[in-house]
Amino acid sequence: MMKLVVLALCLAYAYGCGVPAVQPILTRVVNGIDARAHSWPWQISLQYLASTGNWAHTCGGTLISDTWVLTAAHCISSTRVYRVFVGKHNLLEEEEGSEAITPEKIIVHENWNSFFILNDIALIKLSQPVVRSKTVQPACLPSDGALLANDFPCYVTGWGRLYTNGPIADTLQQALLPVVDHATCSKSDWWGFQVRQTMVCAGGDGIVSGCNGDSGGPLNCQVAGGPWQVHGIVSFGSGISCNYEKKPTVFTRVSAYIDWINNKIINN
């Protein structure tokens, strides 16, 4: 019996939040790189049923528990049918351990404002729990109100366009995006008043950024060598280019919505 208890504890630790079984490659390369397969096991592909009858990737998202996914409000349309694909690396290949799950419920923030891009956050409750494995694990949430220092190294991940007006990536991409503090990002020659305290900026060097198709995906940050936390949800960027100086990718700041997330999960 003791051996079984120890085994259960080991499995729980191995597949807990924010500790990938496959370690990501942590390096900076212009325009990002192909991620190491399944090194971001909480990354999901949000897909919709196209008029052709095929499923198409539209946004990213983050698995935050066995049954809940975090994404952006602007990724959700009431006219579309969605599925959540977990355990994916290459969108064109069949991969062991990957699974498409139908949403049971989609909750868009009640104060989502598409004009000012405010409260750009949504939760997806899965119709069945995921099976945790080395390819499917949740990310951790940050503590309520947590703020990261200017230039803190975080990584954006997703299958977004490889460059402005370019093709959607087949293989999951990652790129280092250092955090830009609010004082800098809200300067008039940066994003100005468009950036609110409920947002976090990252990047802005004109070289690396999120791009179309990355929306809803995570800003992955590892604080003090601990587990990986999802500190941001890709929200918006420059309409001029995917890589534009002083126009960093803007994320919904997850730590500003911890109460909202907990409340929705408890009551649904």
N, C-alpha and C positions, 0 to 999 in steps of 0.2 A: 504493500500500500504506500509506504514512504517513497519508493522509487517512482510510483505513478504520480504522486504529488509533486515531486521534484521535476519530473518530465513536464507536467502541466505548467509549472512555473517557468521553466526554461522556454517552452513554446510561447507563453504569454510575453516573455521578455523579448524573444527573438522577433516576434511579430507585433510588438507594441507600436505606438505612434512615433513617427519621425525618425526611426532608426532603420534605414534600408539594409537589406541583406547584401545587396550589391552596392558597393560604395561608388558615388558619382565621381567623375573626373572634375577636379576643381582647378580650372585654368582659364586664362583669358585669351580668347582668339577672336580676331575681327569677324564680325557678323555671326559669332557663335559657332558651335560645333554640334555634330551628332552626339547626343547623349549616349553614355554607356547603357546598354540594354537593361531596362528595369531598375535603373539606379534612382529613379524618382517614382516609386511604386504607388504613390497617391495620385499621380497625374491621371486624369480621365479624359476621354474624348466624348464630347457631347455631340450627338449626331441627330439629324432630322430626316424624316422620310420625304424624299424628293418626289416630284410629279412623275418622274420616270419609274418610280417603284424601287429605286436604289436608296441606300442610306448614305448621307454625306456629312462629313465633319463640318461643324460650324463654330464651335468654341471649345475651350478647355475648361477644366474644373478641378477641384481638389476633393478627394475622399477624406472626410474628417472623422468618420466612424464606420461601423459595419453597414450602416443603412443610410448615411447622409453624405451629400455632396454639396460643396460650396462653389458657386459660380457667380457670374455677373447678371444683374437684372436685364441689361440690354441684350443678353443672349437669348432671352425667352420671348417667344411670340405665342399668343393664344391660338393662332391658326395652324400651328405646326404640331406634328407628332414626334416625340423625342425618344431616344434611348441613350443610356450611359454605358460606354464601353470601358471596362476596367482591365488592367493588366496588359495594355497595349504598348508597343514600341514602334512597330512599322504598321501603318494603317492599311497597307495593301496585302499583308501576309496573314495567314492563319497562324496564331501563336498559342502554344500550350499555356494554359492557365488564364487566358484572356476570356472575357465573358461580357455579353451585351445584356443589360438589365433594364427592364421597363420602369419608368418612374411610377410610384404610387401617388405622389403628390408633388407639385411644384409651388413653392412659396416665394413670390416676389415681394421685396420690401414694400410695405403699404405707402411709403412716402417717396417711392422711386419717381424721379423727375427727369425725363429724357431730354428736356430742353437745356437744363443746367447741369445735367449728368450728376445728380445728387442721389445718394443712397443706392448706388449701383451694386446691389447685392441680392442674391437669391439662394434659396436652399432647395435641393431636390431630395425627396425621401424615396429610397429605392423600394421596389415591390418585394424584394427578398434581400437578405443580408449577403454580403460578399463572403467568400471563403478566403481568409487571410493566408498568404503564402509569401515566398520571397519576391513575387511579382505583384502582389496586391497587399498594400498596407496603408493605413491612414497617416496623414500628417498631424502634427500637434498644433493646437491653437496657441497663440501668445496670451500672455496675461492681460487682463482688462486694462486698457489705457496705455499699454507698453509703446514706447517710442524708441526708434533706433537712431544712433548717432549719424551725423553727416559722414558720408563715404563708407558706411558699413557695408561689407560685401554680401550681396544677395544674388540669387540666380533666378532668372525667368526661364520657364520651360513651356514648350508648346509645339504645335504643328502648324504655326502660322506661316504666312508668306516668307520666303527666304530673303526677299528684298522688295522694295516698292514696286507694286504691280506685278510681282513675280509669282511663281507657282506656290501652292500650298506644299509644305514639306511632307514627305511620306514617312520619314523617320523622325522621332522626337528630337527636337533641338533644345539646347541650353545655352545661355549666355550670362556672363557676369554683369550685373547691373548694380553699381554702388548706389546706396541711398543718397538722395539729395534732401537736406533738411527743409522744413517748411519755410523758414526765413529766406532761404535762397530761391526755392522753387516758386515762391509767391512774388518775387521781384518782377517789376514791370516788363523787363526784357526776357523773362522766363515765361511762366504761365500766368503771372499776375493774380487777379481776383478769381480766376477760374479754379484755382486750387484752394480747397477748403481744409480745415483741420481734420476732417474725417477721411482725408486722402493721404497717400504717401507717394512721393516721386522717386524714381530710380533711373539712372543713366544720364542722358543729356549731353554726351560727349560728341554726338554726331556720327558715331561709329556703330554702336550696338543699341538696339532697342527692341521692344515688342513690336509685332506687326499684325495685320489683319489675320484673324484665325487664332491668335494667341489669347484673344479676349476671354475673360472668365477664368483663365489659368492662374497658377500661383506665383507669388514672389516668395521664393524659398530662402529662408534665413536660418543659419545655425548660430545660436547665441551661446557664447562661452563654452564651445565644444560639446554642448548638449544635443538633444534631438533637434531635427529640422522642424521649424514652425512655418506656417503659412501666414506671412505678415501682410500680404496684399493680394488683391484680385485684379487682374489686368482690366482696366476700365477704358482709358482713351490715350491717344497720342497725337502727334502732329498730323494734320490733314494734308500737309505739304509733302511729307516724306516719312517713311518708317524710321529713318535715321536723320535727325535734324538737331543741330547744336542748340543747346539751351531749351530744348523742348523734350524733356525726359518723358518716359512712359509714366502715366499716372495710374495709380492703383487705388482701389477702395481699401482703406486701412482697416484690416480685420480687427485689430485691437479696440477700435472704436465701436464695434458691433457685437462684442462678446455677450452682453446682456440680451440683445435681440436674438442672437443665434441660440443661446441656451433656452430662452423663453419659447421659441418656435419648436425646438426639439422636444422640450418637456410637454408641450401642449398638443403635439401632433404625433 
